[in-house]
Amino acid sequence: MTIAPNVREQVRQRANFACEFCGVTEVDTGGLLTIDHFQPKTRGGGDGLENLVYSCPRCNQYKLDCWPSSDKDLALWNPRLEPAALHFLELDDGIVHSLTIVGSFTIKRLRLNRRPLVAYRLRRKQRTEKIRLLTHYRELVELLEQLNRQMSGLMEEQQELLKEQRELLRLILNRSR
């Protein structure tokens, strides 16, 4: 495949360095992913940006040269044209559930519920939840520190008021004698 390096980089960046089908990132795989022709070149697809998809090796392998031969054939979901949420719902157990016929066909063809991918989604959810909780705890700690500073300020004010009150009481007692 002869895709110019600048086009390859545009595809990577546009995909946020992740497989546009399953979401696995370069960091997760430990290397670059592949550039896939959504409409295979063997089926009339070109090298234009609109036809290039960043794909992990597995999704690319399972997709092969999938392309409908007629209007009656099912088509894969095109991540360049539609958001995943139109066709898929990720369940709490990491399984991807189809919302449409296109989603169902894509899940089966790309094996989007393969065990390692489901485990990946669960780890990603857990990591996201940990980050959310850590962020929440940091905010709570900051609020507690702010509250502690306010309480310290109030204690100082109260001590000053008590001193003034003692002085007033002393003055009143001295006058009444």
Backbone as JSON, one array per atom type, in Angstrom:
{
  "sequence": "MTIAPNVREQVRQRANFACEFCGVTEVDTGGLLTIDHFQPKTRGGGDGLENLVYSCPRCNQYKLDCWPSSDKDLALWNPRLEPAALHFLELDDGIVHSLTIVGSFTIKRLRLNRRPLVAYRLRRKQRTEKIRLLTHYRELVELLEQLNRQMSGLMEEQQELLKEQRELLRLILNRSR",
  "N": [[0.86, -1.17, 0.0], [0.67, 2.13, -0.92], [0.68, 4.76, 0.66], [1.01, 8.12, 1.32], [3.31, 9.43, 3.75], [2.44, 11.77, 5.16], [-0.33, 11.67, 4.8], [-0.9, 9.27, 6.05], [-0.24, 10.01, 8.66], [-2.19, 11.97, 9.1], [-4.5, 10.37, 9.11], [-4.01, 8.78, 11.37], [-3.98, 10.75, 13.42], [-6.55, 11.85, 13.13], [-8.06, 9.7, 13.93], [-7.46, 9.68, 16.54], [-5.36, 8.09, 17.33], [-6.31, 5.5, 17.65], [-8.02, 2.39, 17.0], [-10.56, 2.68, 14.73], [-12.72, 1.06, 14.62], [-12.86, -0.74, 16.88], [-11.7, 0.64, 19.02], [-9.28, 0.18, 20.35], [-6.12, 1.38, 21.32], [-2.97, 2.74, 20.07], [-1.17, 2.8, 22.18], [-2.2, 0.79, 23.8], [-1.73, -1.45, 22.2], [0.93, -1.33, 21.84], [2.2, -0.32, 19.61], [2.12, 0.98, 16.22], [-0.99, 1.11, 14.44], [-2.91, -0.21, 11.67], [-3.49, 1.08, 8.36], [-6.51, 1.06, 6.79], [-8.42, 0.44, 3.88], [-11.59, 1.48, 3.69], [-13.61, 1.0, 1.72], [-12.55, -1.53, -0.08], [-9.61, -1.51, -2.16], [-9.64, -3.41, -4.12], [-12.27, -3.51, -4.64], [-12.93, -1.18, -5.81], [-12.32, 1.01, -4.22], [-10.6, 4.02, -3.2], [-7.51, 5.86, -2.44], [-8.11, 8.11, -1.0], [-8.56, 10.36, 1.8], [-11.16, 10.15, 2.89], [-11.77, 7.49, 2.54], [-10.04, 6.08, 4.04], [-9.29, 4.28, 6.96], [-8.28, 4.06, 10.32], [-7.07, 1.2, 11.79], [-6.98, -1.6, 14.0], [-4.81, -4.47, 13.84], [-6.33, -6.88, 14.13], [-9.09, -6.17, 13.65], [-8.78, -5.27, 11.05], [-7.89, -7.62, 9.84], [-10.16, -9.28, 10.18], [-12.04, -7.84, 8.77], [-11.17, -7.88, 6.13], [-11.74, -7.91, 2.67], [-14.3, -6.96, 2.75], [-17.22, -5.89, 1.29], [-20.27, -4.72, 0.09], [-21.82, -6.52, -2.56], [-24.17, -6.13, -3.82], [-27.24, -4.21, -3.54], [-28.72, -5.61, -1.75], [-26.99, -6.89, -0.06], [-25.46, -6.84, 3.17], [-23.89, -4.05, 4.76], [-20.85, -2.94, 6.29], [-20.48, -0.98, 9.3], [-19.52, 2.33, 8.92], [-17.07, 4.03, 10.37], [-16.17, 6.54, 9.7], [-18.3, 7.94, 8.79], [-20.55, 7.74, 10.47], [-21.48, 8.01, 13.93], [-20.51, 5.63, 16.45], [-22.46, 5.2, 18.38], [-24.89, 5.17, 17.08], [-25.21, 2.63, 16.15], [-24.3, 0.8, 18.04], [-24.27, -0.35, 21.45], [-22.52, -0.2, 24.37], [-22.4, -2.5, 26.86], [-22.52, -2.93, 30.48], [-21.0, -5.15, 31.11], [-19.01, -5.18, 29.26], [-19.62, -6.2, 26.82], [-20.55, -5.59, 23.44], [-23.52, -4.47, 22.19], [-25.78, -4.75, 19.5], [-27.58, -2.17, 17.84], [-28.68, -1.84, 15.45], [-29.18, -3.34, 12.18], [-26.91, -3.04, 10.64], [-25.08, -2.62, 12.71], [-25.2, -5.14, 13.96], [-24.24, -6.83, 11.92], [-21.66, -5.78, 11.66], [-20.57, -6.28, 14.22], [-20.52, -9.09, 14.16], [-18.91, -9.61, 11.87], [-16.46, -8.29, 12.43], [-15.9, -9.39, 14.81], [-16.37, -8.11, 17.28], [-16.96, -8.7, 19.88], [-15.02, -10.35, 20.85], [-13.14, -12.2, 23.25], [-10.64, -11.01, 24.35], [-11.06, -8.35, 23.62], [-13.43, -7.66, 24.91], [-12.51, -7.92, 27.54], [-10.62, -5.87, 27.46], [-12.32, -3.63, 27.19], [-13.63, -3.74, 29.65], [-11.46, -3.3, 31.42], [-10.79, -0.73, 30.58], [-13.12, 0.63, 31.32], [-12.97, 0.27, 34.1], [-10.58, 1.64, 34.61], [-11.33, 4.2, 33.83], [-13.33, 4.68, 35.7], [-11.8, 4.61, 38.06], [-10.2, 6.87, 37.66], [-12.2, 8.82, 37.62], [-13.12, 8.57, 40.27], [-10.76, 9.21, 41.68], [-10.4, 11.85, 40.87], [-12.7, 12.95, 41.97], [-12.16, 12.46, 44.71], [-9.88, 14.05, 45.02], [-11.02, 16.57, 44.64], [-12.68, 16.59, 46.87], [-10.76, 16.53, 48.92], [-9.52, 19.0, 48.45], [-11.69, 20.67, 49.03], [-12.05, 20.03, 51.72], [-9.62, 20.95, 52.75], [-9.92, 23.67, 52.2], [-12.15, 24.2, 53.8], [-11.02, 23.63, 56.28], [-9.13, 25.71, 56.43], [-10.89, 27.86, 56.5], [-12.19, 27.31, 58.91], [-10.05, 27.55, 60.68], [-9.56, 30.27, 60.4], [-11.98, 31.24, 61.42], [-11.77, 30.32, 64.04], [-9.63, 31.87, 64.95], [-10.84, 34.39, 64.75], [-12.85, 34.0, 66.62], [-11.34, 33.71, 68.96], [-10.25, 36.28, 69.14], [-12.63, 37.72, 69.51], [-13.39, 36.64, 71.98], [-11.33, 37.63, 73.57], [-11.88, 40.38, 73.36], [-14.4, 40.36, 74.56], [-13.78, 39.54, 77.17], [-12.27, 41.71, 77.91], [-14.22, 43.73, 77.8], [-15.98, 42.78, 79.77], [-14.29, 42.95, 81.98], [-13.95, 45.72, 82.08], [-16.58, 46.52, 82.6], [-17.04, 45.26, 85.06], [-15.13, 46.58, 86.61], [-16.11, 49.22, 86.6], [-18.5, 48.92, 87.95], [-17.72, 48.59, 90.54]],
  "CA": [[0.0, 0.0, 0.0], [1.51, 3.31, -1.04], [0.01, 5.94, 1.2], [2.03, 9.1, 1.69], [3.48, 9.55, 5.2], [1.61, 12.85, 5.74], [-1.71, 11.17, 4.8], [-0.91, 8.26, 7.12], [-0.26, 10.74, 9.94], [-3.52, 12.58, 9.21], [-5.44, 9.3, 9.46], [-3.73, 8.44, 12.78], [-4.44, 11.84, 14.29], [-8.01, 11.96, 13.02], [-8.6, 8.57, 14.7], [-6.96, 9.82, 17.91], [-4.39, 7.01, 17.53], [-7.06, 4.31, 18.08], [-8.78, 1.68, 15.98], [-11.85, 3.33, 14.56], [-13.76, 0.05, 14.76], [-12.99, -1.3, 18.24], [-11.25, 1.59, 20.03], [-7.97, -0.14, 20.91], [-5.17, 2.43, 20.96], [-1.57, 2.38, 19.83], [-0.55, 2.55, 23.49], [-2.65, -0.52, 24.25], [-1.14, -2.51, 21.38], [2.38, -1.2, 21.86], [2.73, 0.02, 18.3], [1.23, 1.59, 15.25], [-2.06, 0.28, 13.89], [-2.84, -0.28, 10.21], [-4.39, 1.93, 7.57], [-7.39, 0.18, 6.03], [-9.32, 1.05, 2.9], [-12.93, 1.06, 4.07], [-14.02, 0.31, 0.5], [-11.27, -2.1, -0.54], [-9.15, -1.11, -3.49], [-10.07, -4.47, -5.05], [-13.71, -3.29, -4.89], [-13.12, 0.15, -6.38], [-11.99, 2.06, -3.26], [-9.41, 4.81, -3.49], [-6.6, 6.22, -1.36], [-8.5, 9.39, -0.41], [-8.76, 10.36, 3.26], [-12.52, 9.74, 3.24], [-11.87, 6.04, 2.44], [-9.01, 5.46, 4.88], [-9.7, 4.07, 8.35], [-7.21, 3.54, 11.18], [-7.62, -0.07, 12.25], [-6.06, -2.54, 14.64], [-4.58, -5.61, 12.94], [-7.42, -7.87, 14.2], [-10.27, -5.67, 12.91], [-8.39, -5.26, 9.63], [-7.86, -9.02, 9.4], [-11.52, -9.8, 10.1], [-12.79, -7.09, 7.74], [-10.66, -8.3, 4.82], [-12.19, -7.05, 1.57], [-15.75, -6.92, 2.89], [-17.89, -4.79, 0.6], [-21.49, -5.29, -0.5], [-21.83, -6.72, -4.02], [-25.45, -5.62, -4.32], [-28.0, -3.44, -2.56], [-29.3, -6.55, -0.79], [-25.93, -7.3, 0.86], [-25.25, -5.98, 4.34], [-22.67, -3.24, 4.76], [-20.23, -2.66, 7.59], [-20.57, 0.37, 9.84], [-18.4, 3.17, 8.51], [-16.78, 4.96, 11.46], [-15.89, 7.86, 9.16], [-19.55, 8.61, 8.42], [-21.57, 7.71, 11.52], [-20.96, 7.68, 15.26], [-20.76, 4.26, 16.91], [-23.68, 5.17, 19.2], [-26.06, 4.9, 16.24], [-25.27, 1.2, 15.82], [-23.83, -0.07, 19.12], [-24.39, 0.04, 22.85], [-21.59, -0.97, 25.18], [-23.03, -2.89, 28.11], [-21.65, -2.87, 31.65], [-20.11, -6.31, 31.14], [-18.02, -5.04, 28.2], [-20.16, -6.72, 25.55], [-21.14, -4.6, 22.56], [-24.84, -4.9, 21.73], [-26.14, -4.03, 18.27], [-28.83, -1.41, 17.82], [-29.16, -1.85, 14.06], [-28.73, -4.47, 11.36], [-25.51, -2.72, 10.31], [-24.32, -2.9, 13.93], [-25.14, -6.6, 14.15], [-23.34, -7.36, 10.9], [-20.3, -5.33, 11.98], [-20.13, -7.04, 15.4], [-20.2, -10.46, 13.74], [-17.8, -9.64, 10.9], [-15.2, -7.86, 13.05], [-15.79, -10.11, 16.09], [-16.18, -7.04, 18.27], [-17.14, -9.23, 21.23], [-13.99, -11.35, 21.15], [-12.8, -12.15, 24.68], [-9.65, -10.0, 24.72], [-11.63, -7.02, 23.41], [-14.37, -7.45, 26.02], [-11.67, -7.69, 28.71], [-10.06, -4.54, 27.27], [-13.38, -2.65, 27.5], [-13.84, -3.76, 31.11], [-10.31, -2.62, 32.03], [-10.93, 0.69, 30.25], [-14.19, 1.15, 32.2], [-12.43, 0.32, 35.46], [-9.59, 2.72, 34.65], [-12.1, 5.45, 33.76], [-13.99, 4.84, 37.01], [-10.75, 4.96, 39.03], [-9.83, 8.27, 37.4], [-13.33, 9.62, 38.08], [-13.11, 8.57, 41.73], [-9.59, 9.97, 42.13], [-10.72, 13.27, 40.65], [-13.69, 13.3, 43.0], [-11.48, 12.5, 46.01], [-9.03, 15.25, 45.04], [-11.91, 17.71, 44.86], [-13.1, 16.54, 48.27], [-9.61, 16.93, 49.75], [-9.38, 20.46, 48.3], [-12.79, 21.29, 49.79], [-11.75, 19.86, 53.15], [-8.53, 21.88, 53.08], [-10.52, 25.0, 52.2], [-12.98, 24.25, 55.0], [-10.09, 23.7, 57.42], [-8.6, 27.08, 56.47], [-11.98, 28.73, 56.96], [-12.42, 27.03, 60.34], [-8.93, 28.15, 61.4], [-9.84, 31.71, 60.42], [-13.09, 31.47, 62.36], [-11.24, 30.11, 65.4], [-8.87, 33.06, 65.28], [-11.83, 35.44, 65.0], [-13.52, 33.7, 67.9], [-10.39, 34.02, 70.03], [-10.21, 37.74, 69.24], [-13.9, 38.13, 70.12], [-13.35, 36.27, 73.4], [-10.46, 38.61, 74.23], [-12.64, 41.63, 73.47], [-15.48, 40.13, 75.53], [-13.15, 39.56, 78.5], [-11.9, 43.1, 78.21], [-15.47, 44.44, 78.11], [-16.45, 42.32, 81.09], [-13.38, 43.51, 82.98], [-14.28, 47.12, 82.19], [-17.91, 46.62, 83.26], [-16.87, 44.9, 86.48], [-14.35, 47.64, 87.26], [-17.0, 50.37, 86.75], [-19.54, 48.65, 88.94], [-17.15, 48.55, 91.9]],
  "C": [[0.91, 1.23, 0.0], [0.71, 4.54, -0.62], [1.1, 6.87, 1.73], [2.11, 9.22, 3.22], [2.61, 10.65, 5.83], [0.14, 12.44, 5.79], [-1.87, 10.15, 5.92], [-1.01, 8.95, 8.49], [-1.61, 11.43, 10.16], [-4.56, 11.56, 9.66], [-5.25, 8.93, 10.94], [-4.29, 9.5, 13.71], [-5.95, 11.97, 14.28], [-8.68, 10.87, 13.87], [-8.19, 8.64, 16.17], [-6.1, 8.61, 18.3], [-5.04, 5.72, 18.04], [-7.77, 3.68, 16.9], [-10.17, 2.29, 15.9], [-13.01, 2.35, 14.65], [-13.95, -0.38, 16.22], [-12.48, -0.39, 19.35], [-9.91, 1.3, 20.66], [-6.96, 0.89, 20.41], [-3.78, 1.89, 20.65], [-0.87, 2.05, 21.14], [-0.93, 1.16, 23.99], [-1.99, -1.66, 23.48], [0.38, -2.44, 21.37], [2.98, -0.89, 20.51], [1.68, 0.66, 17.42], [0.15, 0.59, 14.82], [-1.94, 0.32, 12.37], [-3.8, 0.73, 9.58], [-5.2, 0.96, 6.69], [-8.19, 1.0, 5.03], [-10.72, 0.58, 3.26], [-13.59, 0.35, 2.89], [-12.72, -0.23, -0.09], [-10.91, -1.65, -1.94], [-9.59, -2.13, -4.53], [-11.55, -4.33, -5.41], [-13.99, -1.86, -5.32], [-12.81, 1.3, -5.43], [-10.69, 2.77, -3.6], [-8.58, 5.09, -2.25], [-6.93, 7.55, -0.71], [-8.76, 9.25, 1.08], [-10.13, 9.84, 3.67], [-12.69, 8.22, 3.21], [-10.88, 5.32, 3.35], [-9.45, 5.44, 6.33], [-8.5, 3.53, 9.11], [-7.77, 2.32, 11.89], [-6.56, -0.9, 12.95], [-5.88, -3.74, 13.7], [-5.72, -6.63, 12.95], [-8.64, -7.4, 13.4], [-9.98, -5.67, 11.42], [-8.41, -6.67, 9.07], [-9.28, -9.57, 9.23], [-12.35, -9.1, 9.02], [-12.44, -7.6, 6.35], [-11.14, -7.36, 3.72], [-13.73, -6.97, 1.56], [-16.32, -5.66, 2.22], [-19.13, -5.38, -0.06], [-21.4, -5.37, -2.03], [-23.11, -6.18, -4.64], [-26.14, -4.84, -3.21], [-28.59, -4.33, -1.47], [-28.27, -7.02, 0.23], [-25.81, -6.31, 2.01], [-23.92, -5.25, 4.22], [-22.16, -3.11, 6.18], [-20.51, -1.22, 8.0], [-19.31, 1.13, 9.41], [-18.14, 4.21, 9.6], [-16.46, 6.37, 10.98], [-17.17, 8.65, 8.92], [-20.57, 8.7, 9.55], [-20.95, 7.4, 12.87], [-21.35, 6.26, 15.66], [-22.09, 4.16, 17.66], [-24.95, 4.94, 18.38], [-26.27, 3.39, 16.03], [-24.97, 0.27, 16.99], [-24.13, 0.54, 20.48], [-23.43, -0.84, 23.63], [-22.24, -1.23, 26.53], [-22.02, -2.87, 29.25], [-20.66, -4.03, 31.72], [-19.07, -6.29, 30.02], [-18.47, -5.58, 26.85], [-20.75, -5.56, 24.76], [-22.43, -5.2, 22.02], [-25.21, -4.08, 20.49], [-27.48, -3.33, 18.44], [-29.46, -1.43, 16.43], [-28.67, -3.11, 13.36], [-27.26, -4.28, 10.98], [-24.62, -3.01, 11.51], [-24.14, -4.39, 14.15], [-24.17, -7.24, 13.17], [-21.89, -7.02, 11.23], [-19.75, -6.09, 13.18], [-19.71, -8.45, 15.0], [-18.96, -10.5, 12.86], [-16.46, -9.32, 11.57], [-14.94, -8.55, 14.38], [-15.53, -9.12, 17.23], [-16.46, -7.49, 19.71], [-16.16, -10.37, 21.53], [-13.49, -11.13, 22.57], [-11.78, -11.08, 25.04], [-10.2, -8.57, 24.59], [-12.64, -6.68, 24.5], [-13.59, -7.16, 27.3], [-11.04, -6.29, 28.65], [-11.08, -3.47, 27.66], [-13.63, -2.59, 29.01], [-12.7, -3.04, 31.83], [-10.4, -1.12, 31.79], [-12.0, 1.33, 31.13], [-13.68, 1.29, 33.63], [-11.43, 1.47, 35.61], [-10.3, 4.08, 34.65], [-12.78, 5.72, 35.1], [-12.98, 5.21, 38.09], [-10.36, 6.43, 38.88], [-10.94, 9.19, 37.89], [-13.34, 9.71, 39.6], [-11.93, 9.37, 42.28], [-9.81, 11.46, 41.98], [-11.69, 13.75, 41.7], [-13.03, 13.41, 44.37], [-10.56, 13.72, 46.12], [-9.86, 16.5, 45.29], [-12.38, 17.75, 46.31], [-11.98, 16.98, 49.2], [-9.41, 18.44, 49.66], [-10.47, 21.19, 49.08], [-12.55, 21.18, 51.29], [-10.63, 20.8, 53.59], [-9.06, 23.31, 53.15], [-11.38, 25.19, 53.45], [-12.12, 24.37, 56.25], [-9.5, 25.1, 57.56], [-9.67, 28.05, 56.98], [-12.23, 28.55, 58.46], [-11.29, 27.64, 61.18], [-9.12, 29.66, 61.5], [-10.94, 32.05, 61.39], [-12.63, 31.29, 63.8], [-10.44, 31.34, 65.85], [-9.8, 34.23, 65.58], [-12.5, 35.24, 66.34], [-12.6, 34.02, 69.07], [-10.28, 35.53, 70.23], [-11.48, 38.27, 69.91], [-13.93, 37.8, 71.61], [-12.44, 37.24, 74.18], [-11.19, 39.94, 74.43], [-13.75, 41.5, 74.51], [-14.91, 40.16, 76.95], [-12.8, 40.98, 78.91], [-13.14, 43.92, 78.55], [-16.0, 44.04, 79.48], [-15.58, 42.91, 82.19], [-13.72, 44.99, 83.2], [-15.6, 47.33, 82.93], [-17.79, 46.31, 84.74], [-16.1, 45.99, 87.22], [-15.21, 48.89, 87.49], [-18.03, 50.14, 87.84], [-18.99, 48.58, 90.34], [-17.06, 49.88, 92.49]]
}
